[in-house]
Amino acid sequence: MKCVKCGHEGAHTDFRYLYNARIDASIAVRQCPKCGAWNSVDELTGEAGVEVVAGGAPWGKSAGVEGLAGDVAQDDTG
Ligand SMILES: [Zn+2]
């Protein structure tokens, strides 16, 4: 697979496995050993999908974990 962020190429097993994005699909999240970007990857084909960023889950919302670690409010300064 090829990192969608820095272009680093390697076997998808060289990318650190983080978790399975969906229990009903072969999409997993792996971290680039070079730049640390999170890539979604199809475990069956080894093809990288998209970079995984907070709030941008390419497979849609799931598990209800979004929002558990919310951003710090910006309106507490005054
Ligand atoms: Zn990378």
N, CA, C, O and the ligand as a Tripos MOL2 file, in Angstrom:
@<TRIPOS>MOLECULE
protein
  313   311    79     0     0
PROTEIN
NO_CHARGES

@<TRIPOS>ATOM
      1 N           0.8450   -1.1860    0.0000 N.3       1 MET1
      2 CA          0.0000    0.0000    0.0000 C.3       1 MET1
      3 C           0.8870    1.2440    0.0000 C.2       1 MET1
      4 O           2.0860    1.1840    0.2730 O.2       1 MET1
      5 N           0.2710    2.3380   -0.3070 N.am      2 LYS2
      6 CA          0.9990    3.5980   -0.3880 C.3       2 LYS2
      7 C           0.3210    4.6190    0.5220 C.2       2 LYS2
      8 O          -0.8890    4.8330    0.4620 O.2       2 LYS2
      9 N           1.1330    5.2310    1.3540 N.am      3 CYS3
     10 CA          0.5780    6.2200    2.2700 C.3       3 CYS3
     11 C          -0.0640    7.3530    1.4850 C.2       3 CYS3
     12 O           0.5400    7.9140    0.5710 O.2       3 CYS3
     13 N          -1.2960    7.6790    1.8560 N.am      4 VAL4
     14 CA         -2.0110    8.7220    1.1210 C.3       4 VAL4
     15 C          -1.4610   10.1070    1.4450 C.2       4 VAL4
     16 O          -1.7620   11.0790    0.7520 O.2       4 VAL4
     17 N          -0.6510   10.1920    2.5030 N.am      5 LYS5
     18 CA         -0.1820   11.5100    2.9020 C.3       5 LYS5
     19 C           1.2180   11.8030    2.3800 C.2       5 LYS5
     20 O           1.4510   12.8320    1.7460 O.2       5 LYS5
     21 N           2.1630   10.8780    2.6540 N.am      6 CYS6
     22 CA          3.5490   11.1650    2.2760 C.3       6 CYS6
     23 C           4.0090   10.3340    1.0790 C.2       6 CYS6
     24 O           5.0860   10.5770    0.5340 O.2       6 CYS6
     25 N           3.2000    9.3570    0.6670 N.am      7 GLY7
     26 CA          3.5560    8.5740   -0.5000 C.3       7 GLY7
     27 C           4.4720    7.4020   -0.2040 C.2       7 GLY7
     28 O           4.9040    6.7060   -1.1220 O.2       7 GLY7
     29 N           4.7780    7.1740    1.0770 N.am      8 HIS8
     30 CA          5.6170    6.0340    1.4510 C.3       8 HIS8
     31 C           4.9590    4.7350    0.9920 C.2       8 HIS8
     32 O           3.7760    4.5000    1.2350 O.2       8 HIS8
     33 N           5.7490    3.8990    0.3250 N.am      9 GLU9
     34 CA          5.2140    2.6380   -0.1630 C.3       9 GLU9
     35 C           5.8060    1.4720    0.6030 C.2       9 GLU9
     36 O           6.9920    1.4680    0.9330 O.2       9 GLU9
     37 N           4.9750    0.4870    0.8840 N.am     10 GLY10
     38 CA          5.4340   -0.7020    1.5710 C.3      10 GLY10
     39 C           4.2880   -1.6780    1.6900 C.2      10 GLY10
     40 O           3.1400   -1.3520    1.3850 O.2      10 GLY10
     41 N           4.6070   -2.8770    2.1340 N.am     11 ALA11
     42 CA          3.5530   -3.8390    2.3910 C.3      11 ALA11
     43 C           2.6270   -3.2850    3.4660 C.2      11 ALA11
     44 O           3.0730   -2.6010    4.3880 O.2      11 ALA11
     45 N           1.3490   -3.5810    3.3460 N.am     12 HIS12
     46 CA          0.4360   -3.0020    4.3250 C.3      12 HIS12
     47 C           0.7300   -3.5030    5.7320 C.2      12 HIS12
     48 O           0.3140   -2.9020    6.7220 O.2      12 HIS12
     49 N           1.4550   -4.6150    5.8010 N.am     13 THR13
     50 CA          1.8460   -5.1240    7.1210 C.3      13 THR13
     51 C           2.9770   -4.3030    7.7400 C.2      13 THR13
     52 O           3.2520   -4.4210    8.9340 O.2      13 THR13
     53 N           3.6320   -3.4710    6.9260 N.am     14 ASP14
     54 CA          4.6490   -2.5770    7.4740 C.3      14 ASP14
     55 C           4.0270   -1.3730    8.1640 C.2      14 ASP14
     56 O           4.6590   -0.6730    8.9550 O.2      14 ASP14
     57 N           2.7820   -1.1700    7.8320 N.am     15 PHE15
     58 CA          2.0680   -0.0760    8.4650 C.3      15 PHE15
     59 C           1.4580   -0.6000    9.7670 C.2      15 PHE15
     60 O           0.8370   -1.6630    9.7880 O.2      15 PHE15
     61 N           1.6400    0.1410   10.8260 N.am     16 ARG16
     62 CA          1.2090   -0.3440   12.1320 C.3      16 ARG16
     63 C          -0.3230   -0.4470   12.1960 C.2      16 ARG16
     64 O          -1.0510    0.5170   11.9630 O.2      16 ARG16
     65 N          -0.7600   -1.6390   12.5180 N.am     17 TYR17
     66 CA         -2.1990   -1.8730   12.6220 C.3      17 TYR17
     67 C          -2.7540   -1.1580   13.8390 C.2      17 TYR17
     68 O          -2.2230   -1.2830   14.9430 O.2      17 TYR17
     69 N          -3.8110   -0.4200   13.6310 N.am     18 LEU18
     70 CA         -4.4180    0.2970   14.7420 C.3      18 LEU18
     71 C          -5.7280   -0.3440   15.1670 C.2      18 LEU18
     72 O          -5.8940   -0.7340   16.3230 O.2      18 LEU18
     73 N          -6.6350   -0.4490   14.2480 N.am     19 TYR19
     74 CA         -7.9110   -1.0800   14.5820 C.3      19 TYR19
     75 C          -8.7110   -1.3360   13.3330 C.2      19 TYR19
     76 O          -8.4110   -0.8080   12.2620 O.2      19 TYR19
     77 N          -9.7160   -2.1390   13.4770 N.am     20 ASN20
     78 CA        -10.6280   -2.3740   12.3670 C.3      20 ASN20
     79 C         -11.7070   -1.3170   12.4020 C.2      20 ASN20
     80 O         -12.3580   -1.0920   13.4230 O.2      20 ASN20
     81 N         -11.8790   -0.6790   11.2750 N.am     21 ALA21
     82 CA        -12.8180    0.4250   11.2320 C.3      21 ALA21
     83 C         -14.2610   -0.0670   11.3370 C.2      21 ALA21
     84 O         -15.1090    0.5770   11.9550 O.2      21 ALA21
     85 N         -14.5110   -1.1790   10.7420 N.am     22 ARG22
     86 CA        -15.8660   -1.7180   10.7600 C.3      22 ARG22
     87 C         -15.7920   -3.2060   11.0180 C.2      22 ARG22
     88 O         -14.9000   -3.8980   10.5280 O.2      22 ARG22
     89 N         -16.7420   -3.6830   11.7930 N.am     23 ILE23
     90 CA        -16.7620   -5.1040   12.0880 C.3      23 ILE23
     91 C         -17.3050   -5.8880   10.9070 C.2      23 ILE23
     92 O         -17.0710   -7.0910   10.7920 O.2      23 ILE23
     93 N         -18.0280   -5.2080   10.0300 N.am     24 ASP24
     94 CA        -18.6820   -5.8950    8.9170 C.3      24 ASP24
     95 C         -17.9920   -5.6220    7.5820 C.2      24 ASP24
     96 O         -18.5710   -5.8420    6.5190 O.2      24 ASP24
     97 N         -16.7470   -5.1390    7.6470 N.am     25 ALA25
     98 CA        -16.0110   -4.8900    6.4080 C.3      25 ALA25
     99 C         -14.5340   -5.1350    6.6660 C.2      25 ALA25
    100 O         -14.1060   -5.2730    7.8120 O.2      25 ALA25
    101 N         -13.7710   -5.1850    5.6010 N.am     26 SER26
    102 CA        -12.3500   -5.5010    5.7370 C.3      26 SER26
    103 C         -11.5040   -4.2410    5.8750 C.2      26 SER26
    104 O         -10.2780   -4.2950    5.7780 O.2      26 SER26
    105 N         -12.1580   -3.1180    6.0980 N.am     27 ILE27
    106 CA        -11.4180   -1.8670    6.2040 C.3      27 ILE27
    107 C         -10.7680   -1.7390    7.5820 C.2      27 ILE27
    108 O         -11.4340   -1.8130    8.6140 O.2      27 ILE27
    109 N          -9.4800   -1.5500    7.5650 N.am     28 ALA28
    110 CA         -8.7590   -1.3430    8.8120 C.3      28 ALA28
    111 C          -8.0340   -0.0030    8.7510 C.2      28 ALA28
    112 O          -7.9140    0.6200    7.6960 O.2      28 ALA28
    113 N          -7.5620    0.4110    9.9090 N.am     29 VAL29
    114 CA         -6.7940    1.6420    9.9650 C.3      29 VAL29
    115 C          -5.3570    1.2880   10.3260 C.2      29 VAL29
    116 O          -5.1040    0.6070   11.3200 O.2      29 VAL29
    117 N          -4.4320    1.7520    9.5160 N.am     30 ARG30
    118 CA         -3.0170    1.4930    9.7550 C.3      30 ARG30
    119 C          -2.2490    2.8040    9.7130 C.2      30 ARG30
    120 O          -2.6050    3.7430    9.0020 O.2      30 ARG30
    121 N          -1.1680    2.8290   10.5130 N.am     31 GLN31
    122 CA         -0.4020    4.0590   10.6330 C.3      31 GLN31
    123 C           0.8760    3.9650    9.8250 C.2      31 GLN31
    124 O           1.6060    2.9760    9.9070 O.2      31 GLN31
    125 N           1.1390    4.9870    9.0530 N.am     32 CYS32
    126 CA          2.3490    5.0360    8.2280 C.3      32 CYS32
    127 C           3.5900    5.0490    9.1190 C.2      32 CYS32
    128 O           3.6690    5.8440   10.0550 O.2      32 CYS32
    129 N           4.5650    4.1680    8.8340 N.am     33 PRO33
    130 CA          5.7860    4.1260    9.6470 C.3      33 PRO33
    131 C           6.6800    5.3290    9.4080 C.2      33 PRO33
    132 O           7.6000    5.5880   10.1840 O.2      33 PRO33
    133 N           6.4170    6.0530    8.3550 N.am     34 LYS34
    134 CA          7.2640    7.1930    8.0060 C.3      34 LYS34
    135 C           6.7310    8.5050    8.5630 C.2      34 LYS34
    136 O           7.4380    9.2210    9.2730 O.2      34 LYS34
    137 N           5.4840    8.8130    8.2390 N.am     35 CYS35
    138 CA          4.9500   10.1110    8.6390 C.3      35 CYS35
    139 C           3.9270   10.0060    9.7540 C.2      35 CYS35
    140 O           3.5570   11.0100   10.3620 O.2      35 CYS35
    141 N           3.4680    8.7840   10.0230 N.am     36 GLY36
    142 CA          2.5410    8.6050   11.1290 C.3      36 GLY36
    143 C           1.0940    8.8490   10.7730 C.2      36 GLY36
    144 O           0.2230    8.7680   11.6390 O.2      36 GLY36
    145 N           0.8200    9.1460    9.5140 N.am     37 ALA37
    146 CA         -0.5590    9.3860    9.1100 C.3      37 ALA37
    147 C          -1.3620    8.1010    9.2150 C.2      37 ALA37
    148 O          -0.8490    7.0030    8.9990 O.2      37 ALA37
    149 N          -2.6220    8.2640    9.5480 N.am     38 TRP38
    150 CA         -3.5190    7.1180    9.6140 C.3      38 TRP38
    151 C          -4.1350    6.9120    8.2440 C.2      38 TRP38
    152 O          -4.7570    7.8160    7.6860 O.2      38 TRP38
    153 N          -3.9580    5.7200    7.7120 N.am     39 ASN39
    154 CA         -4.5490    5.3660    6.4320 C.3      39 ASN39
    155 C          -5.6180    4.3070    6.6490 C.2      39 ASN39
    156 O          -5.4280    3.3660    7.4200 O.2      39 ASN39
    157 N          -6.7220    4.4660    5.9750 N.am     40 SER40
    158 CA         -7.6460    3.3440    5.9220 C.3      40 SER40
    159 C          -7.1280    2.4070    4.8430 C.2      40 SER40
    160 O          -6.5840    2.8540    3.8330 O.2      40 SER40
    161 N          -7.2950    1.1210    5.0530 N.am     41 VAL41
    162 CA         -6.7680    0.1550    4.1030 C.3      41 VAL41
    163 C          -7.7100   -1.0350    4.0250 C.2      41 VAL41
    164 O          -8.2550   -1.4970    5.0270 O.2      41 VAL41
    165 N          -7.8790   -1.5070    2.8130 N.am     42 ASP42
    166 CA         -8.6660   -2.7170    2.6240 C.3      42 ASP42
    167 C          -7.7590   -3.9120    2.8810 C.2      42 ASP42
    168 O          -6.8280   -4.1700    2.1170 O.2      42 ASP42
    169 N          -8.0290   -4.6240    3.9370 N.am     43 GLU43
    170 CA         -7.1610   -5.7290    4.3360 C.3      43 GLU43
    171 C          -7.1280   -6.8410    3.2910 C.2      43 GLU43
    172 O          -6.1800   -7.6260    3.2520 O.2      43 GLU43
    173 N          -8.1280   -6.9130    2.4660 N.am     44 LEU44
    174 CA         -8.1680   -7.9760    1.4660 C.3      44 LEU44
    175 C          -7.2710   -7.6700    0.2790 C.2      44 LEU44
    176 O          -6.6550   -8.5700   -0.2910 O.2      44 LEU44
    177 N          -7.2000   -6.4130   -0.0890 N.am     45 THR45
    178 CA         -6.4270   -6.0420   -1.2690 C.3      45 THR45
    179 C          -5.1070   -5.3780   -0.9090 C.2      45 THR45
    180 O          -4.1950   -5.3110   -1.7330 O.2      45 THR45
    181 N          -5.0030   -4.8840    0.3380 N.am     46 GLY46
    182 CA         -3.7970   -4.1630    0.7330 C.3      46 GLY46
    183 C          -3.7220   -2.7730    0.1520 C.2      46 GLY46
    184 O          -2.6820   -2.1170    0.2100 O.2      46 GLY46
    185 N          -4.8230   -2.3280   -0.4060 N.am     47 GLU47
    186 CA         -4.8440   -1.0070   -1.0180 C.3      47 GLU47
    187 C          -5.2130    0.0500    0.0070 C.2      47 GLU47
    188 O          -6.1750   -0.1050    0.7590 O.2      47 GLU47
    189 N          -4.4480    1.1150    0.0270 N.am     48 ALA48
    190 CA         -4.7570    2.2250    0.9010 C.3      48 ALA48
    191 C          -6.0060    2.9390    0.3990 C.2      48 ALA48
    192 O          -6.2780    2.9880   -0.8000 O.2      48 ALA48
    193 N          -6.7440    3.4820    1.3350 N.am     49 GLY49
    194 CA         -7.9460    4.2130    0.9660 C.3      49 GLY49
    195 C          -7.7110    5.6920    1.0980 C.2      49 GLY49
    196 O          -7.2230    6.3420    0.1740 O.2      49 GLY49
    197 N          -8.0590    6.2190    2.2410 N.am     50 VAL50
    198 CA         -7.9140    7.6430    2.4610 C.3      50 VAL50
    199 C          -7.2170    7.8630    3.7880 C.2      50 VAL50
    200 O          -7.1430    6.9650    4.6260 O.2      50 VAL50
    201 N          -6.7060    9.0730    3.9660 N.am     51 GLU51
    202 CA         -6.1480    9.3970    5.2630 C.3      51 GLU51
    203 C          -7.2820    9.5410    6.2650 C.2      51 GLU51
    204 O          -8.3100   10.1530    5.9750 O.2      51 GLU51
    205 N          -7.0840    8.9750    7.4360 N.am     52 VAL52
    206 CA         -8.0960    9.0590    8.4740 C.3      52 VAL52
    207 C          -7.7580   10.2300    9.3790 C.2      52 VAL52
    208 O          -6.6950   10.2750    9.9980 O.2      52 VAL52
    209 N          -8.6750   11.1670    9.4430 N.am     53 VAL53
    210 CA         -8.4790   12.3100   10.3160 C.3      53 VAL53
    211 C          -9.6690   12.4300   11.2460 C.2      53 VAL53
    212 O         -10.7610   11.9550   10.9340 O.2      53 VAL53
    213 N          -9.4640   13.0500   12.3660 N.am     54 ALA54
    214 CA        -10.5310   13.1790   13.3430 C.3      54 ALA54
    215 C         -11.7420   13.8590   12.7280 C.2      54 ALA54
    216 O         -11.6300   14.9170   12.1080 O.2      54 ALA54
    217 N         -12.8750   13.2540   12.9040 N.am     55 GLY55
    218 CA        -14.1020   13.8380   12.4020 C.3      55 GLY55
    219 C         -14.3310   13.5920   10.9350 C.2      55 GLY55
    220 O         -15.3070   14.0890   10.3730 O.2      55 GLY55
    221 N         -13.4600   12.8400   10.3000 N.am     56 GLY56
    222 CA        -13.6040   12.6370    8.8650 C.3      56 GLY56
    223 C         -13.6650   11.1770    8.4900 C.2      56 GLY56
    224 O         -13.1120   10.7750    7.4660 O.2      56 GLY56
    225 N         -14.3240   10.3820    9.2980 N.am     57 ALA57
    226 CA        -14.3850    8.9530    9.0340 C.3      57 ALA57
    227 C         -14.9990    8.6780    7.6650 C.2      57 ALA57
    228 O         -16.1600    9.0170    7.4350 O.2      57 ALA57
    229 N         -14.2560    8.0810    6.7690 N.am     58 PRO58
    230 CA        -14.7230    7.8790    5.3930 C.3      58 PRO58
    231 C         -15.8340    6.8440    5.2810 C.2      58 PRO58
    232 O         -16.5210    6.7740    4.2620 O.2      58 PRO58
    233 N         -16.0080    6.0570    6.3060 N.am     59 TRP59
    234 CA        -17.0440    5.0300    6.2750 C.3      59 TRP59
    235 C         -18.2990    5.4950    6.9830 C.2      59 TRP59
    236 O         -19.2240    4.7090    7.1880 O.2      59 TRP59
    237 N         -18.3410    6.7460    7.3540 N.am     60 GLY60
    238 CA        -19.5080    7.2700    8.0290 C.3      60 GLY60
    239 C         -19.4010    7.1380    9.5320 C.2      60 GLY60
    240 O         -18.4950    6.4890   10.0530 O.2      60 GLY60
    241 N         -20.3120    7.7460   10.2010 N.am     61 LYS61
    242 CA        -20.3040    7.7270   11.6560 C.3      61 LYS61
    243 C         -20.6050    6.3230   12.1660 C.2      61 LYS61
    244 O         -21.4000    5.5860   11.5840 O.2      61 LYS61
    245 N         -19.9570    5.9810   13.2510 N.am     62 SER62
    246 CA        -20.1960    4.6620   13.8190 C.3      62 SER62
    247 C         -19.8340    4.6480   15.2880 C.2      62 SER62
    248 O         -19.0740    5.4880   15.7700 O.2      62 SER62
    249 N         -20.3810    3.6950   15.9750 N.am     63 ALA63
    250 CA        -19.9830    3.3580   17.3410 C.3      63 ALA63
    251 C         -20.2840    4.4400   18.3760 C.2      63 ALA63
    252 O         -20.1810    4.1880   19.5760 O.2      63 ALA63
    253 N         -20.6490    5.6240   17.9340 N.am     64 GLY64
    254 CA        -21.0110    6.6580   18.8880 C.3      64 GLY64
    255 C         -19.8440    7.1840   19.7030 C.2      64 GLY64
    256 O         -20.0480    7.7540   20.7750 O.2      64 GLY64
    257 N         -18.6370    7.0040   19.2190 N.am     65 VAL65
    258 CA        -17.4910    7.4830   19.9780 C.3      65 VAL65
    259 C         -17.1470    8.9270   19.6530 C.2      65 VAL65
    260 O         -16.4090    9.5810   20.3910 O.2      65 VAL65
    261 N         -17.6920    9.4240   18.5320 N.am     66 GLU66
    262 CA        -17.4120   10.7950   18.1860 C.3      66 GLU66
    263 C         -17.9510   11.7280   19.2560 C.2      66 GLU66
    264 O         -19.0730   11.5530   19.7330 O.2      66 GLU66
    265 N         -17.1730   12.6940   19.6240 N.am     67 GLY67
    266 CA        -17.6490   13.6780   20.5800 C.3      67 GLY67
    267 C         -17.3060   13.3460   22.0230 C.2      67 GLY67
    268 O         -17.5320   14.1660   22.9130 O.2      67 GLY67
    269 N         -16.7570   12.1410   22.2740 N.am     68 LEU68
    270 CA        -16.3950   11.8020   23.6480 C.3      68 LEU68
    271 C         -15.2260   12.6530   24.1280 C.2      68 LEU68
    272 O         -15.1120   12.9690   25.3120 O.2      68 LEU68
    273 N         -14.3670   13.0140   23.1920 N.am     69 ALA69
    274 CA        -13.2450   13.8850   23.5130 C.3      69 ALA69
    275 C         -13.4030   15.1740   22.7170 C.2      69 ALA69
    276 O         -12.6990   15.4070   21.7350 O.2      69 ALA69
    277 N         -14.3090   15.9790   23.1460 N.am     70 GLY70
    278 CA        -14.6420   17.1730   22.3830 C.3      70 GLY70
    279 C         -13.5450   18.2180   22.4290 C.2      70 GLY70
    280 O         -12.6760   18.2060   23.3000 O.2      70 GLY70
    281 N         -13.6110   19.1100   21.4770 N.am     71 ASP71
    282 CA        -12.6530   20.1960   21.4570 C.3      71 ASP71
    283 C         -12.8850   21.1290   22.6380 C.2      71 ASP71
    284 O         -13.9990   21.2550   23.1470 O.2      71 ASP71
    285 N         -11.8210   21.7680   23.0530 N.am     72 VAL72
    286 CA        -11.9480   22.7570   24.1280 C.3      72 VAL72
    287 C         -12.7510   23.9440   23.6110 C.2      72 VAL72
    288 O         -12.5120   24.4540   22.5160 O.2      72 VAL72
    289 N         -13.6720   24.3510   24.3980 N.am     73 ALA73
    290 CA        -14.5100   25.4680   23.9790 C.3      73 ALA73
    291 C         -13.6700   26.7340   23.8220 C.2      73 ALA73
    292 O         -12.7550   27.0020   24.6000 O.2      73 ALA73
    293 N         -14.0090   27.4860   22.8070 N.am     74 GLN74
    294 CA        -13.2290   28.6790   22.5030 C.3      74 GLN74
    295 C         -13.8050   29.9280   23.1770 C.2      74 GLN74
    296 O         -13.2370   31.0160   23.0890 O.2      74 GLN74
    297 N         -14.9130   29.7510   23.8330 N.am     75 ASP75
    298 CA        -15.6110   30.9330   24.3380 C.3      75 ASP75
    299 C         -15.4940   31.0720   25.8660 C.2      75 ASP75
    300 O         -16.3620   31.6520   26.5190 O.2      75 ASP75
    301 N         -14.4180   30.5340   26.4070 N.am     76 ASP76
    302 CA        -14.2810   30.5580   27.8590 C.3      76 ASP76
    303 C         -13.2030   31.5480   28.3030 C.2      76 ASP76
    304 O         -12.6750   31.4490   29.4100 O.2      76 ASP76
    305 N         -12.8900   32.4850   27.4420 N.am     77 THR77
    306 CA        -11.8180   33.4090   27.7600 C.3      77 THR77
    307 C         -12.3560   34.7230   28.3080 C.2      77 THR77
    308 O         -11.6080   35.5260   28.8670 O.2      77 THR77
    309 N         -13.6200   34.9300   28.1500 N.am     78 GLY78
    310 CA        -14.0740   36.2120   28.5720 C.3      78 GLY78
    311 C         -15.2890   36.1130   29.4460 C.2      78 GLY78
    312 O         -15.8100   37.1330   29.8980 O.2      78 GLY78
    313 ZN          3.1330    8.5100    5.3420 Zn       79 ZN79
@<TRIPOS>BOND
     1     1     2 1
     2     2     3 1
     3     3     4 2
     4     3     5 am
     5     5     6 1
     6     6     7 1
     7     7     8 2
     8     7     9 am
     9     9    10 1
    10    10    11 1
    11    11    12 2
    12    11    13 am
    13    13    14 1
    14    14    15 1
    15    15    16 2
    16    15    17 am
    17    17    18 1
    18    18    19 1
    19    19    20 2
    20    19    21 am
    21    21    22 1
    22    22    23 1
    23    23    24 2
    24    23    25 am
    25    25    26 1
    26    26    27 1
    27    27    28 2
    28    27    29 am
    29    29    30 1
    30    30    31 1
    31    31    32 2
    32    31    33 am
    33    33    34 1
    34    34    35 1
    35    35    36 2
    36    35    37 am
    37    37    38 1
    38    38    39 1
    39    39    40 2
    40    39    41 am
    41    41    42 1
    42    42    43 1
    43    43    44 2
    44    43    45 am
    45    45    46 1
    46    46    47 1
    47    47    48 2
    48    47    49 am
    49    49    50 1
    50    50    51 1
    51    51    52 2
    52    51    53 am
    53    53    54 1
    54    54    55 1
    55    55    56 2
    56    55    57 am
    57    57    58 1
    58    58    59 1
    59    59    60 2
    60    59    61 am
    61    61    62 1
    62    62    63 1
    63    63    64 2
    64    63    65 am
    65    65    66 1
    66    66    67 1
    67    67    68 2
    68    67    69 am
    69    69    70 1
    70    70    71 1
    71    71    72 2
    72    71    73 am
    73    73    74 1
    74    74    75 1
    75    75    76 2
    76    75    77 am
    77    77    78 1
    78    78    79 1
    79    79    80 2
    80    79    81 am
    81    81    82 1
    82    82    83 1
    83    83    84 2
    84    83    85 am
    85    85    86 1
    86    86    87 1
    87    87    88 2
    88    87    89 am
    89    89    90 1
    90    90    91 1
    91    91    92 2
    92    91    93 am
    93    93    94 1
    94    94    95 1
    95    95    96 2
    96    95    97 am
    97    97    98 1
    98    98    99 1
    99    99   100 2
   100    99   101 am
   101   101   102 1
   102   102   103 1
   103   103   104 2
   104   103   105 am
   105   105   106 1
   106   106   107 1
   107   107   108 2
   108   107   109 am
   109   109   110 1
   110   110   111 1
   111   111   112 2
   112   111   113 am
   113   113   114 1
   114   114   115 1
   115   115   116 2
   116   115   117 am
   117   117   118 1
   118   118   119 1
   119   119   120 2
   120   119   121 am
   121   121   122 1
   122   122   123 1
   123   123   124 2
   124   123   125 am
   125   125   126 1
   126   126   127 1
   127   127   128 2
   128   127   129 am
   129   129   130 1
   130   130   131 1
   131   131   132 2
   132   131   133 am
   133   133   134 1
   134   134   135 1
   135   135   136 2
   136   135   137 am
   137   137   138 1
   138   138   139 1
   139   139   140 2
   140   139   141 am
   141   141   142 1
   142   142   143 1
   143   143   144 2
   144   143   145 am
   145   145   146 1
   146   146   147 1
   147   147   148 2
   148   147   149 am
   149   149   150 1
   150   150   151 1
   151   151   152 2
   152   151   153 am
   153   153   154 1
   154   154   155 1
   155   155   156 2
   156   155   157 am
   157   157   158 1
   158   158   159 1
   159   159   160 2
   160   159   161 am
   161   161   162 1
   162   162   163 1
   163   163   164 2
   164   163   165 am
   165   165   166 1
   166   166   167 1
   167   167   168 2
   168   167   169 am
   169   169   170 1
   170   170   171 1
   171   171   172 2
   172   171   173 am
   173   173   174 1
   174   174   175 1
   175   175   176 2
   176   175   177 am
   177   177   178 1
   178   178   179 1
   179   179   180 2
   180   179   181 am
   181   181   182 1
   182   182   183 1
   183   183   184 2
   184   183   185 am
   185   185   186 1
   186   186   187 1
   187   187   188 2
   188   187   189 am
   189   189   190 1
   190   190   191 1
   191   191   192 2
   192   191   193 am
   193   193   194 1
   194   194   195 1
   195   195   196 2
   196   195   197 am
   197   197   198 1
   198   198   199 1
   199   199   200 2
   200   199   201 am
   201   201   202 1
   202   202   203 1
   203   203   204 2
   204   203   205 am
   205   205   206 1
   206   206   207 1
   207   207   208 2
   208   207   209 am
   209   209   210 1
   210   210   211 1
   211   211   212 2
   212   211   213 am
   213   213   214 1
   214   214   215 1
   215   215   216 2
   216   215   217 am
   217   217   218 1
   218   218   219 1
   219   219   220 2
   220   219   221 am
   221   221   222 1
   222   222   223 1
   223   223   224 2
   224   223   225 am
   225   225   226 1
   226   226   227 1
   227   227   228 2
   228   227   229 am
   229   229   230 1
   230   230   231 1
   231   231   232 2
   232   231   233 am
   233   233   234 1
   234   234   235 1
   235   235   236 2
   236   235   237 am
   237   237   238 1
   238   238   239 1
   239   239   240 2
   240   239   241 am
   241   241   242 1
   242   242   243 1
   243   243   244 2
   244   243   245 am
   245   245   246 1
   246   246   247 1
   247   247   248 2
   248   247   249 am
   249   249   250 1
   250   250   251 1
   251   251   252 2
   252   251   253 am
   253   253   254 1
   254   254   255 1
   255   255   256 2
   256   255   257 am
   257   257   258 1
   258   258   259 1
   259   259   260 2
   260   259   261 am
   261   261   262 1
   262   262   263 1
   263   263   264 2
   264   263   265 am
   265   265   266 1
   266   266   267 1
   267   267   268 2
   268   267   269 am
   269   269   270 1
   270   270   271 1
   271   271   272 2
   272   271   273 am
   273   273   274 1
   274   274   275 1
   275   275   276 2
   276   275   277 am
   277   277   278 1
   278   278   279 1
   279   279   280 2
   280   279   281 am
   281   281   282 1
   282   282   283 1
   283   283   284 2
   284   283   285 am
   285   285   286 1
   286   286   287 1
   287   287   288 2
   288   287   289 am
   289   289   290 1
   290   290   291 1
   291   291   292 2
   292   291   293 am
   293   293   294 1
   294   294   295 1
   295   295   296 2
   296   295   297 am
   297   297   298 1
   298   298   299 1
   299   299   300 2
   300   299   301 am
   301   301   302 1
   302   302   303 1
   303   303   304 2
   304   303   305 am
   305   305   306 1
   306   306   307 1
   307   307   308 2
   308   307   309 am
   309   309   310 1
   310   310   311 1
   311   311   312 2
@<TRIPOS>SUBSTRUCTURE
     1 MET1         2 RESIDUE 1 A MET
     2 LYS2         6 RESIDUE 1 A LYS
     3 CYS3        10 RESIDUE 1 A CYS
     4 VAL4        14 RESIDUE 1 A VAL
     5 LYS5        18 RESIDUE 1 A LYS
     6 CYS6        22 RESIDUE 1 A CYS
     7 GLY7        26 RESIDUE 1 A GLY
     8 HIS8        30 RESIDUE 1 A HIS
     9 GLU9        34 RESIDUE 1 A GLU
    10 GLY10       38 RESIDUE 1 A GLY
    11 ALA11       42 RESIDUE 1 A ALA
    12 HIS12       46 RESIDUE 1 A HIS
    13 THR13       50 RESIDUE 1 A THR
    14 ASP14       54 RESIDUE 1 A ASP
    15 PHE15       58 RESIDUE 1 A PHE
    16 ARG16       62 RESIDUE 1 A ARG
    17 TYR17       66 RESIDUE 1 A TYR
    18 LEU18       70 RESIDUE 1 A LEU
    19 TYR19       74 RESIDUE 1 A TYR
    20 ASN20       78 RESIDUE 1 A ASN
    21 ALA21       82 RESIDUE 1 A ALA
    22 ARG22       86 RESIDUE 1 A ARG
    23 ILE23       90 RESIDUE 1 A ILE
    24 ASP24       94 RESIDUE 1 A ASP
    25 ALA25       98 RESIDUE 1 A ALA
    26 SER26      102 RESIDUE 1 A SER
    27 ILE27      106 RESIDUE 1 A ILE
    28 ALA28      110 RESIDUE 1 A ALA
    29 VAL29      114 RESIDUE 1 A VAL
    30 ARG30      118 RESIDUE 1 A ARG
    31 GLN31      122 RESIDUE 1 A GLN
    32 CYS32      126 RESIDUE 1 A CYS
    33 PRO33      130 RESIDUE 1 A PRO
    34 LYS34      134 RESIDUE 1 A LYS
    35 CYS35      138 RESIDUE 1 A CYS
    36 GLY36      142 RESIDUE 1 A GLY
    37 ALA37      146 RESIDUE 1 A ALA
    38 TRP38      150 RESIDUE 1 A TRP
    39 ASN39      154 RESIDUE 1 A ASN
    40 SER40      158 RESIDUE 1 A SER
    41 VAL41      162 RESIDUE 1 A VAL
    42 ASP42      166 RESIDUE 1 A ASP
    43 GLU43      170 RESIDUE 1 A GLU
    44 LEU44      174 RESIDUE 1 A LEU
    45 THR45      178 RESIDUE 1 A THR
    46 GLY46      182 RESIDUE 1 A GLY
    47 GLU47      186 RESIDUE 1 A GLU
    48 ALA48      190 RESIDUE 1 A ALA
    49 GLY49      194 RESIDUE 1 A GLY
    50 VAL50      198 RESIDUE 1 A VAL
    51 GLU51      202 RESIDUE 1 A GLU
    52 VAL52      206 RESIDUE 1 A VAL
    53 VAL53      210 RESIDUE 1 A VAL
    54 ALA54      214 RESIDUE 1 A ALA
    55 GLY55      218 RESIDUE 1 A GLY
    56 GLY56      222 RESIDUE 1 A GLY
    57 ALA57      226 RESIDUE 1 A ALA
    58 PRO58      230 RESIDUE 1 A PRO
    59 TRP59      234 RESIDUE 1 A TRP
    60 GLY60      238 RESIDUE 1 A GLY
    61 LYS61      242 RESIDUE 1 A LYS
    62 SER62      246 RESIDUE 1 A SER
    63 ALA63      250 RESIDUE 1 A ALA
    64 GLY64      254 RESIDUE 1 A GLY
    65 VAL65      258 RESIDUE 1 A VAL
    66 GLU66      262 RESIDUE 1 A GLU
    67 GLY67      266 RESIDUE 1 A GLY
    68 LEU68      270 RESIDUE 1 A LEU
    69 ALA69      274 RESIDUE 1 A ALA
    70 GLY70      278 RESIDUE 1 A GLY
    71 ASP71      282 RESIDUE 1 A ASP
    72 VAL72      286 RESIDUE 1 A VAL
    73 ALA73      290 RESIDUE 1 A ALA
    74 GLN74      294 RESIDUE 1 A GLN
    75 ASP75      298 RESIDUE 1 A ASP
    76 ASP76      302 RESIDUE 1 A ASP
    77 THR77      306 RESIDUE 1 A THR
    78 GLY78      310 RESIDUE 1 A GLY
    79 ZN79       313 GROUP 0 **** ****
